[in-house]
Amino acid sequence: MSNEFDYSKVRHTTSVDQSDRKVPYNLRQSGPTKVEMLISTRVRKSPYWHLSMKAGCWRATVYNRIYHPRGYVKPEDGGAMVEYEAIKNHVTMWNVAVERQIQVKGPDAEKFVDYVITRDATKISPMRGRYVILCNAYGGVLNDPILLRISKDEFWFSLSDSDIGLYLQGVNADERFNVQINEIDACPVQIQGPKAKALMKDLCGSEVDIDNMPFYGLASAKVGGRSCIISQTGFSGESGFEIYLREATLYAEDMWNAVLEAGKKHNLMVIAPAHHRRIQAGILSWGQDMDHEHNPFQCNLGYQVSLSGKGEWNKKSDYVGKKALEKMKADLKAGHKPYKLQLVGLELGGKPIEEYAPDFWLISENGSEPVGFITSPWYHPEKGKNIAMGYVPFDGTLNANGFPRGKVGSKFKVHLPEKYSDNPGEPVDAVVVDIPFTESYNANTREVVNK
């Protein structure tokens, strides 16, 4: 029997209502689509690329126009779930140099940043960070970076996967803000896992008070003798830090090798970004769980939005997207539905999903015509079941703070590939549950900013 996929059977799904999008999600179920990645000079290699190869990287994707390592343990050796065990029990290092750093520096830095993000930049102190979002004029989420405030007049946007550096330069093309906006040669690695704090203490010594460093706190330090910014942040929900190496093109080996050496006694393992763990924590991945045609309310980021009214977070006079977002919020409050699909958490049946999904798997109400799709699925070992984030029709349900949510307990069917299905050809049961699936070690406190 041939294992080749029959692409003649691929059909575009039209029953999922994506009429509010200019470019719908591609819901054709084409499977893994085995191809070889072409490595060329059109896509950047990060300063850590060769070090990832030395560490055993065997596959990669492209993120922010940079090659991005996405696997070190091969499937025959246990694959991604071996990496999961490392982050749950020890400490891991990830090459995340794809998080390009866009520096905004100058007298108007705070004013400019406040204009392009939905939160209040004036509330961010020097040497502190925040998770933020940037929206376009239509209220679509352009990016959800970590914002680092290095000093009174300097910010770094640590980007998720989109061309925000070019966008920010475009916003200030008329130079109305007195700032310089440039990508800089600072590249991060993430240190994640329960032994992260112990490793960072060994790396930084007395130079940084790791024990009393607050979540989203920043510090200057030397790692491997090279200048870095340290942040207590991460993409995993575990205890974690990021090391932003300055002049990374010159000094990549010095920092990387220092971490490897210090990590030996902590069972350090170099792994891919832990998407299994970030899904548990309900951490979104831009381009996968949302994009520029999703607004914050439909992807559970409404708490990020400053709206007119009373309260600490409601003092912003203007920012990109405010008018559109205020209309959406008013529509929601009035019982209208300003969009078609809502991001929800799901627990679902089937065999353990222990690998990245190559397609947006389909969701139906009764096993027939699809009405939604899965964006991020994985197996949750501690729960002993599959979990996922995905989009289902928005039913108008709001939580106690007035934010949209999926109705917990709602039942659906998920159409899994045969390899994960209990009975090939039949969808599995799924139920809407609260996100996150597992609380984070450092919870990303979701302040209610528009009571």
Backbone torsions as a table, in degrees:
resi	resn	phi	psi	omega
1	MET	NA	133.3	-178.5
2	SER	-76.6	140.9	175.8
3	ASN	-94.1	3.4	-178.9
4	GLU	-69.9	138.2	178.6
5	PHE	-74.3	137.2	179.0
6	ASP	-88.8	95.3	-175.8
7	TYR	-71.5	-12.8	176.4
8	SER	-68.2	-17.1	-179.4
9	LYS	-88.8	-5.7	-178.2
10	VAL	-70.5	126.9	179.1
11	ARG	-129.1	145.6	177.2
12	HIS	-80.3	131.4	179.6
13	THR	-84.8	122.8	-178.2
14	THR	-112.3	-5.5	-176.4
15	SER	-79.4	-16.7	174.7
16	VAL	-77.5	122.9	-175.0
17	ASP	-75.2	100.2	175.7
18	GLN	-115.1	30.1	-175.2
19	SER	-68.2	-13.6	177.7
20	ASP	-91.5	6.8	178.6
21	ARG	-111.2	143.6	174.0
22	LYS	-75.0	-41.0	177.7
23	VAL	-122.0	105.1	-178.6
24	PRO	-66.2	155.2	169.2
25	TYR	-61.0	139.6	177.7
26	ASN	-80.1	107.3	-174.2
27	LEU	-101.0	14.2	174.1
28	ARG	-66.7	134.2	-177.2
29	GLN	-94.9	88.8	-174.0
30	SER	-102.3	-0.2	175.6
31	GLY	74.0	-166.6	-174.1
32	PRO	-63.0	-28.2	177.2
33	THR	53.2	73.2	-174.1
34	LYS	-67.6	116.9	176.8
35	VAL	-142.1	163.4	176.0
36	GLU	-100.9	130.3	179.3
37	MET	-71.8	131.5	175.5
38	LEU	-85.4	121.1	175.3
39	ILE	-92.9	116.2	-177.9
40	SER	-140.2	175.8	-177.2
41	THR	-82.4	-1.7	176.6
42	ARG	-72.8	-23.2	178.4
43	VAL	-115.3	138.1	-174.2
44	ARG	-76.1	142.2	165.5
45	LYS	-94.4	130.5	179.8
46	SER	-72.8	166.7	177.3
47	PRO	-61.5	-19.9	-178.5
48	TYR	-98.9	3.6	-173.9
49	TRP	-56.8	-50.9	-177.6
50	HIS	-66.4	-28.9	178.4
51	LEU	-72.3	-35.3	174.4
52	SER	-65.5	-39.8	177.7
53	MET	-62.4	-41.8	178.6
54	LYS	-63.4	-32.0	-179.9
55	ALA	-79.0	-4.0	175.0
56	GLY	107.5	10.5	179.0
57	CYS	-55.8	130.2	-178.4
58	TRP	-119.7	-6.7	176.6
59	ARG	-150.7	159.1	-176.6
60	ALA	-153.1	164.3	171.8
61	THR	-130.1	-171.2	176.6
62	VAL	-117.7	131.9	-177.4
63	TYR	-142.4	126.5	-177.5
64	ASN	54.7	35.1	178.7
65	ARG	61.4	30.7	177.5
66	ILE	-132.7	140.6	175.7
67	TYR	-65.5	133.0	-170.6
68	HIS	-125.2	111.3	177.7
69	PRO	-60.0	132.1	-177.8
70	ARG	-135.0	24.3	174.8
71	GLY	179.2	132.8	178.7
72	TYR	-120.0	-39.6	177.8
73	VAL	-91.1	123.4	-177.4
74	LYS	-74.2	155.5	-177.1
75	PRO	-54.0	-38.8	-178.1
76	GLU	-68.7	-14.0	177.8
77	ASP	-105.2	9.8	178.4
78	GLY	114.1	-16.0	172.6
79	GLY	60.5	-147.5	-171.9
80	ALA	-62.5	-25.8	-177.8
81	MET	-75.3	-20.5	170.5
82	VAL	-68.1	-40.9	176.6
83	GLU	-64.9	-34.7	176.5
84	TYR	-61.7	-43.9	179.2
85	GLU	-61.3	-35.4	179.8
86	ALA	-66.1	-42.4	-178.0
87	ILE	-75.6	-26.4	179.0
88	LYS	-78.2	-29.2	-171.1
89	ASN	-115.3	-20.1	-173.6
90	HIS	-133.4	-120.2	178.0
91	VAL	-152.0	147.7	-175.0
92	THR	-133.0	154.6	171.8
93	MET	-120.9	135.5	179.0
94	TRP	-119.0	138.0	169.3
95	ASN	-80.9	103.1	178.3
96	VAL	-121.2	37.7	176.1
97	ALA	-62.3	-13.1	175.9
98	VAL	-67.0	-15.3	174.3
99	GLU	-75.7	81.1	-175.6
100	ARG	-62.0	141.7	-176.6
101	GLN	-102.7	116.2	178.3
102	ILE	-105.0	116.0	-177.6
103	GLN	-91.9	130.5	171.2
104	VAL	-115.1	115.8	-172.7
105	LYS	-137.9	135.2	177.7
106	GLY	146.5	175.6	-176.7
107	PRO	-57.8	-31.1	-178.2
108	ASP	-99.8	19.4	-175.0
109	ALA	-57.9	-48.6	-179.2
110	GLU	-63.0	-42.9	-179.7
111	LYS	-62.6	-42.1	-179.7
112	PHE	-67.3	-48.5	-178.8
113	VAL	-61.1	-40.3	178.8
114	ASP	-61.0	-31.0	-179.1
115	TYR	-75.3	-31.1	-173.9
116	VAL	-97.5	-13.0	176.0
117	ILE	-107.3	161.3	-177.5
118	THR	-87.3	-16.8	177.0
119	ARG	-90.7	174.9	-176.0
120	ASP	-91.4	104.6	-177.5
121	ALA	-65.8	-23.4	-178.4
122	THR	-69.3	-16.2	-179.8
123	LYS	-87.1	-2.4	-179.0
124	ILE	-96.8	116.6	-178.6
125	SER	-79.2	156.3	172.4
126	PRO	-55.7	142.3	-176.8
127	MET	63.2	38.7	170.9
128	ARG	-136.2	156.1	177.1
129	GLY	-123.4	171.6	174.6
130	ARG	-153.2	149.2	166.6
131	TYR	-81.4	126.4	-175.2
132	VAL	-135.9	168.2	171.0
133	ILE	-128.9	152.6	172.2
134	LEU	-117.6	133.7	179.3
135	CYS	-116.9	156.5	172.7
136	ASN	-88.0	-177.5	-175.6
137	ALA	-64.3	-18.9	-179.7
138	TYR	-94.1	0.7	-179.3
139	GLY	89.4	5.9	179.1
140	GLY	-77.9	144.9	-177.2
141	VAL	-80.0	110.9	179.9
142	LEU	-81.3	-30.5	-176.1
143	ASN	-171.2	154.6	175.9
144	ASP	-132.8	71.4	-175.9
145	PRO	-83.1	169.6	161.2
146	ILE	-87.0	128.3	179.1
147	LEU	-101.4	120.8	178.9
148	LEU	-105.2	126.1	173.9
149	ARG	-99.1	105.3	-175.5
150	ILE	-78.4	-37.7	179.2
151	SER	-156.5	-177.4	-178.8
152	LYS	-56.6	-36.9	-174.5
153	ASP	-116.3	22.9	-179.8
154	GLU	-143.2	126.5	176.0
155	PHE	-125.3	149.9	169.2
156	TRP	-119.8	130.2	169.6
157	PHE	-93.3	114.1	177.4
158	SER	-93.2	101.3	-159.2
159	LEU	-82.4	144.7	159.1
160	SER	-84.3	-168.3	-160.6
161	ASP	-83.6	78.0	170.8
162	SER	-166.5	164.4	-170.8
163	ASP	-83.4	56.9	-176.3
164	ILE	-69.6	-28.4	176.9
165	GLY	-58.3	-46.1	178.3
166	LEU	-67.0	-39.1	178.1
167	TYR	-60.3	-46.4	-178.3
168	LEU	-63.3	-39.6	176.0
169	GLN	-63.7	-35.7	177.8
170	GLY	-67.3	-39.8	178.1
171	VAL	-57.7	-36.1	-177.0
172	ASN	-105.3	26.3	-178.5
173	ALA	-61.5	-28.7	179.3
174	ASP	-88.0	2.7	176.4
175	GLU	59.2	33.0	178.3
176	ARG	-72.5	-21.7	172.8
177	PHE	-103.2	134.1	-178.7
178	ASN	-83.8	78.8	-179.9
179	VAL	-145.0	159.2	168.6
180	GLN	-109.4	135.4	-177.4
181	ILE	-123.9	114.5	-176.5
182	ASN	-148.4	149.3	166.4
183	GLU	-73.7	142.1	-179.1
184	ILE	-120.8	161.5	-177.4
185	ASP	-86.7	63.3	174.6
186	ALA	-124.4	122.6	-173.7
187	CYS	-126.9	130.6	-177.7
188	PRO	-93.7	154.8	158.4
189	VAL	-120.5	153.4	175.6
190	GLN	-105.3	138.6	175.8
191	ILE	-114.8	108.0	-169.8
192	GLN	-133.0	138.8	177.4
193	GLY	136.4	167.0	-174.6
194	PRO	-62.8	-19.8	178.6
195	LYS	-98.6	12.5	-177.5
196	ALA	-61.7	-43.6	-177.9
197	LYS	-63.5	-42.2	179.6
198	ALA	-63.1	-41.3	178.5
199	LEU	-64.6	-44.1	-178.8
200	MET	-64.8	-34.3	176.8
201	LYS	-65.0	-38.6	177.1
202	ASP	-67.2	-37.7	-178.2
203	LEU	-71.5	-41.0	-171.8
204	CYS	-96.6	-18.4	-178.9
205	GLY	59.0	-139.6	-178.4
206	SER	-83.5	-1.7	-177.3
207	GLU	-66.5	-31.8	-179.2
208	VAL	-130.3	132.5	177.0
209	ASP	-83.1	80.6	-175.7
210	ILE	-60.6	-37.8	-176.8
211	ASP	-60.2	-34.5	-176.2
212	ASN	-107.8	16.2	178.6
213	MET	-77.8	123.1	-177.9
214	PRO	-75.3	157.5	172.6
215	PHE	-60.0	134.0	-172.3
216	TYR	70.9	12.0	173.0
217	GLY	-78.8	151.7	179.2
218	LEU	-120.8	156.4	175.8
219	ALA	-153.9	148.4	172.0
220	SER	-88.9	138.7	-178.7
221	ALA	-157.0	165.4	171.7
222	LYS	-110.3	130.4	175.0
223	VAL	-124.5	123.6	-174.3
224	GLY	63.2	26.5	-179.7
225	GLY	78.7	6.6	-176.2
226	ARG	-116.1	148.2	-174.5
227	SER	-71.5	129.8	-177.9
228	CYS	-139.8	159.3	164.1
229	ILE	-107.1	129.8	178.2
230	ILE	-105.2	135.5	173.3
231	SER	-129.7	144.1	173.3
232	GLN	-90.7	84.3	-177.2
233	THR	-146.0	175.9	176.4
234	GLY	171.0	169.8	-173.5
235	PHE	-113.8	30.0	-171.5
236	SER	-128.9	-26.2	-171.2
237	GLY	87.3	-9.3	174.0
238	GLU	-89.7	171.1	170.6
239	SER	-57.6	134.1	-175.2
240	GLY	-166.1	162.0	179.6
241	PHE	-141.1	162.3	169.9
242	GLU	-124.3	141.5	176.8
243	ILE	-113.2	112.4	179.2
244	TYR	-97.7	104.2	-178.0
245	LEU	-82.6	122.3	174.0
246	ARG	-75.3	150.5	-177.9
247	GLU	48.0	50.8	-173.0
248	ALA	-64.7	-31.6	179.8
249	THR	-61.0	-33.0	-179.9
250	LEU	-83.6	-37.0	-164.4
251	TYR	-119.8	20.8	-176.6
252	ALA	-55.0	-47.8	-176.3
253	GLU	-63.0	-38.4	-176.7
254	ASP	-61.3	-49.1	-179.4
255	MET	-69.1	-50.3	-176.2
256	TRP	-57.1	-48.8	-177.0
257	ASN	-68.6	-30.4	175.7
258	ALA	-65.2	-39.3	177.7
259	VAL	-66.3	-43.8	179.1
260	LEU	-59.4	-43.9	-177.4
261	GLU	-66.4	-47.2	-179.9
262	ALA	-67.2	-26.1	-176.0
263	GLY	-79.7	-10.6	-175.1
264	LYS	-57.5	-44.9	-176.4
265	LYS	-74.8	-11.0	179.6
266	HIS	-104.5	10.6	-177.7
267	ASN	59.6	40.4	178.7
268	LEU	-60.1	138.8	175.2
269	MET	-132.1	133.9	173.1
270	VAL	-81.4	122.8	-177.8
271	ILE	-134.8	172.9	173.1
272	ALA	-78.6	158.7	174.0
273	PRO	-48.5	131.8	-168.4
274	ALA	-82.8	78.4	-177.8
275	HIS	-67.4	-28.5	175.4
276	HIS	-61.1	-40.6	-177.6
277	ARG	-79.2	-34.8	-179.9
278	ARG	-70.3	-29.6	176.3
279	ILE	-66.1	-43.6	176.1
280	GLN	-55.4	-39.6	-177.8
281	ALA	-81.0	-3.1	-179.6
282	GLY	71.1	24.1	179.1
283	ILE	-84.2	127.0	-175.7
284	LEU	-81.6	152.8	174.6
285	SER	-116.6	114.3	-177.2
286	TRP	-63.9	137.0	-177.4
287	GLY	92.5	-17.1	179.0
288	GLN	-114.0	-54.1	179.8
289	ASP	-93.9	-17.2	174.7
290	MET	-162.4	164.1	175.7
291	ASP	-149.7	-165.6	-173.1
292	HIS	-71.4	-7.3	175.6
293	GLU	-100.3	2.9	171.8
294	HIS	-100.4	137.9	174.4
295	ASN	-93.9	162.7	-174.7
296	PRO	-59.1	-32.9	-175.1
297	PHE	-68.0	-35.6	-175.9
298	GLN	-82.5	-10.4	177.8
299	CYS	-121.1	30.3	171.1
300	ASN	65.7	27.8	177.4
301	LEU	-114.1	17.7	-179.4
302	GLY	-59.9	-28.1	179.5
303	TYR	-64.3	-15.1	-179.9
304	GLN	-81.6	-9.5	-167.4
305	VAL	-97.4	123.3	174.2
306	SER	-87.2	123.0	-179.1
307	LEU	-120.2	165.7	-180.0
308	SER	-63.3	138.9	179.4
309	GLY	146.1	-163.5	-177.8
310	LYS	-94.4	160.7	175.7
311	GLY	113.3	160.8	-174.7
312	GLU	-56.1	-39.1	-172.9
313	TRP	-91.3	6.9	-174.6
314	ASN	-113.1	25.8	-176.2
315	LYS	-101.2	0.0	-179.0
316	LYS	-72.9	128.7	-179.3
317	SER	-77.7	-33.7	-176.8
318	ASP	-161.7	151.4	170.8
319	TYR	-164.8	163.1	-177.4
320	VAL	-63.7	123.5	177.6
321	GLY	96.1	-4.8	-173.3
322	LYS	-60.8	-44.4	-177.8
323	LYS	-60.3	-45.8	-179.4
324	ALA	-66.1	-40.0	-178.1
325	LEU	-70.3	-35.7	177.3
326	GLU	-66.3	-36.5	176.7
327	LYS	-65.9	-42.1	178.4
328	MET	-60.3	-44.9	-179.1
329	LYS	-63.5	-40.7	177.9
330	ALA	-63.8	-39.7	178.0
331	ASP	-63.1	-42.7	179.4
332	LEU	-62.9	-43.0	-179.3
333	LYS	-64.3	-32.1	-178.9
334	ALA	-83.4	-0.9	178.6
335	GLY	90.8	7.3	177.2
336	HIS	-84.6	167.1	179.8
337	LYS	-119.8	95.2	-174.6
338	PRO	-78.0	3.2	176.4
339	TYR	-155.3	169.1	-170.4
340	LYS	-91.4	-41.4	-170.1
341	LEU	-122.4	146.3	-178.7
342	GLN	-121.1	136.6	176.1
343	LEU	-74.2	131.4	-179.8
344	VAL	-135.5	165.4	169.7
345	GLY	-95.7	145.3	-178.3
346	LEU	-135.7	141.2	162.8
347	GLU	-106.9	134.9	-172.7
348	LEU	-141.4	159.2	179.8
349	GLY	-81.2	-164.0	-179.5
350	GLY	98.9	172.0	177.2
351	LYS	-72.8	155.7	-175.6
352	PRO	-55.2	126.4	176.4
353	ILE	-89.9	106.6	-174.2
354	GLU	-121.4	30.6	-179.6
355	GLU	-154.5	160.5	177.9
356	TYR	-60.7	141.0	176.1
357	ALA	-80.3	128.0	179.0
358	PRO	-81.8	-12.4	-179.3
359	ASP	-133.3	163.9	169.4
360	PHE	-84.9	95.9	-175.3
361	TRP	-65.7	146.6	-167.4
362	LEU	-87.6	148.8	178.1
363	ILE	-120.0	135.2	174.0
364	SER	-128.3	167.6	179.2
365	GLU	-85.4	-34.0	-174.5
366	ASN	-135.3	15.4	178.8
367	GLY	93.0	2.2	-179.0
368	SER	-108.9	-107.7	-174.5
369	GLU	-72.5	127.8	179.4
370	PRO	-63.4	144.4	177.3
371	VAL	-123.6	-8.0	-178.5
372	GLY	-161.1	-167.8	-176.8
373	PHE	-157.5	153.1	176.8
374	ILE	-84.2	137.3	175.2
375	THR	-104.9	-43.1	-174.7
376	SER	-137.9	98.2	176.6
377	PRO	-107.2	152.8	170.6
378	TRP	-166.1	164.2	176.0
379	TYR	-84.6	136.8	178.3
380	HIS	-105.4	100.5	-174.7
381	PRO	-59.2	-39.3	-177.2
382	GLU	-69.9	-33.8	176.2
383	LYS	-82.0	-22.2	-177.3
384	GLY	70.9	29.6	-179.7
385	LYS	-154.0	164.4	176.4
386	ASN	-78.7	145.6	174.6
387	ILE	-128.1	163.1	179.9
388	ALA	-164.5	157.2	163.2
389	MET	-107.6	146.9	-179.1
390	GLY	-168.6	173.2	-177.6
391	TYR	-107.9	129.9	175.2
392	VAL	-128.5	163.8	179.7
393	PRO	-55.4	134.3	-179.3
394	PHE	-74.5	123.2	-177.1
395	ASP	-99.4	5.5	178.3
396	GLY	86.3	2.5	-178.5
397	THR	-69.4	130.7	176.7
398	LEU	-119.5	148.5	177.2
399	ASN	-85.7	-173.8	-174.9
400	ALA	-63.2	-24.6	179.2
401	ASN	-92.9	5.6	177.7
402	GLY	84.4	14.2	178.3
403	PHE	-95.3	144.9	176.7
404	PRO	-63.9	150.0	176.6
405	ARG	-157.0	159.1	172.2
406	GLY	-77.7	147.7	-178.5
407	LYS	-74.3	107.7	-178.2
408	VAL	-58.5	132.5	-177.7
409	GLY	100.3	-13.7	177.4
410	SER	-62.5	139.7	-175.4
411	LYS	-108.0	141.0	178.8
412	PHE	-139.9	177.2	172.2
413	LYS	-119.4	139.8	177.2
414	VAL	-116.6	130.0	-176.8
415	HIS	-93.9	91.8	-177.4
416	LEU	-85.0	156.0	170.8
417	PRO	-60.8	159.5	-175.9
418	GLU	-56.5	-35.1	-176.2
419	LYS	-64.2	-21.8	-179.4
420	TYR	-108.6	-7.6	-174.7
421	SER	-82.3	139.2	175.5
422	ASP	-66.1	-39.6	177.9
423	ASN	-130.4	99.2	-176.1
424	PRO	-47.9	131.4	-179.0
425	GLY	94.8	-13.1	179.6
426	GLU	-112.9	135.7	178.4
427	PRO	-70.8	160.6	178.8
428	VAL	-101.5	159.1	178.7
429	ASP	-75.0	145.7	176.9
430	ALA	-143.1	150.1	178.9
431	VAL	-135.3	141.9	178.6
432	VAL	-74.3	130.8	178.9
433	VAL	-131.6	169.0	178.5
434	ASP	-71.1	148.4	170.0
435	ILE	-107.1	136.6	6.9
436	PRO	-80.0	161.9	177.0
437	PHE	-79.3	-31.2	176.6
438	THR	-137.7	132.2	-179.7
439	GLU	-65.4	146.2	179.3
440	SER	-80.8	153.1	173.2
441	TYR	-61.1	-46.6	173.1
442	ASN	-112.3	94.1	-175.4
443	ALA	-63.1	134.2	174.0
444	ASN	-77.6	87.2	-173.2
445	THR	-53.7	121.1	-177.5
446	ARG	-94.2	82.8	180.0
447	GLU	-61.4	136.9	175.1
448	VAL	-81.4	110.4	-171.3
449	VAL	-101.8	-2.3	-178.9
450	ASN	-140.6	56.8	178.7
451	LYS	-58.7	NA	NA
